[in-house]
Amino acid sequence: MNEVISETELPTIKAYLRWQLVSSLAGTILPKALDDERFDFGGRKLVGIPEQEPRWKRCVESTDGALPEALGKVYVEQQFPVASKEKALQMIHDVEAAMDRDIDSLDWMSATTKTRAKEKLHLIANKVGYPDKWRDYSKLEIVRGDAFGNNLRAAEFESRRQLAKIGKPVDREEWTTSAPTVNAFYRVSMNDINFPAGVLQPPFFDATQPDAVNYGHIGLFMGHEITHGFDDQGRQFDGHGNLEDWWTKEDEHRFTQKAECIVDEYAQFSVGDTKLNGKLTLGENTADNGGLRLVYMAFLARAVQEGIDLKKRSVDGYTPVQQMFLGFAQNWCSQWRPELERLVATTDPHSPSRFRANGVLVNTPEFGEAFGCKVGQPMSPAKACRVW
Ligand SMILES: [Zn+2]
């Protein structure tokens, strides 16, 4: 950043900042001509979207950005019953218990590093649904009919809130995402996993559907986020979120070798003539692969506990384990425009969806077994990668 600033002429920096300001306010707040211009570049040219989303959707998003916890409170009251929170927490505990057993079973990790890994695992904070305490917006003035002013005041409120944190202890209870957000994530510096109420909804999660489907769907992400604490980046931090090397030299070496296998595997995948970047996507791919293994273990343990008959087929003819794998694959059902797939392949640490399904399943012999594939068939290769 400092380099760019010192090498760039002042008028260019001014133009850039002016453009940032206009561009950030253009969606739904500034007149249509500016909004159209912003969409033409950021939507149409860059990712190939033919038309803007309806205005009401963009307005809801804008409110979610400006008043995340005011909107979130109403959303949770209407869309997230207590039963959902309880079920999601039970699943997370199942996946954490699976990780504990997984660490025990590793033949490449020393007892010393295993102890430290478990320490970190047990310190993960599980944030599910919504914050325990809602943010107070009483100091923020909202004026009906003044979208522009409301937007600026909300931005000012937020930056004051951020600045007020300086010099104070870290608030581990704070949520950085709104409850309706359809996303899940892990934060290295907090060592927490976050599952807002928005992602704990069908089709990812439904407290009334069979365990097999829930574990394959949202359970995968529970395993994925927990594994992030132990991927190539996460493993460099301790259970309190501090950058600290807790690995023995030998274990670190063996980890890196295992990770190399994943780097090479994904570097073989391509979209059009663009190859995936195996190093850029390593953390996410490690989390995808570890996530499926953990949730598979968690589901089998849950099945024993609930007395689920693993031989009994569903009405449409699938065993519970097959249903779990189908649920996993359905997470990645999507349609991509070539422009977006190319952009993701070159810049996103996540692999494009189809590789998040097949790239993981070829490393999971249990998938081949469940569907009767013979070793050596395309989805059941003899050589598989495994880190966790
Ligand atoms: Zn991830």
Residues whose N, C-alpha, C, O or C-beta is under 5 A from the ligand:
A	BS01	ZN	E284 A287
